[in-house]
Amino acid sequence: MSSRITNVAWGSIKDRLKGACDRQKSYADKRRKPLEFSVGEYVLLKVSPWKGVVRFGKKEKLAPRFVGPFEIIEKVGHVAYRLDLPEESNGVHDTFRVSNLKKRLVDPTLVPLDEIQVDAKLNFVEEPVKI
């Protein structure tokens, strides 16, 4: 008799757990969007999971979480991309999973550093621009 009650209770528990899992999945899927990039697009590379690796600058707290931008050369499979890495990072494999990449957002107000001219006293050289 107790075996039958246990089986009924166990079935009820399984049904409720499945319902809870389905609800949580539906809530998570509302906020989730699939990450896809195209060839030629620029992305940032996540380096925070590589704790012991000091290839990308400073160590510990001041280490960057993302480096780049790097150009996507090729899509490898459904979730991997090959990046155009610089020569300094020749010890790093050039194929990364989509979870280690982040879309590069371009700020239109950002001035590239190569366009800024500085004189010998480290003063900014202003050039008049006709509007």
Secondary structure, 3 states (H helix, E strand, C coil): CHHHHHHHHHHHHHHHHHHHHHHHHHHHHHHCCCCCCCCCCEEEEECCCCCCCCCCCCCHHHCCCEEEEEEEEEEECCCEEEEECCHHHCCCCCEEEHHHEEECCCCCCCCCHHHCCECCCCCECCCCCCC
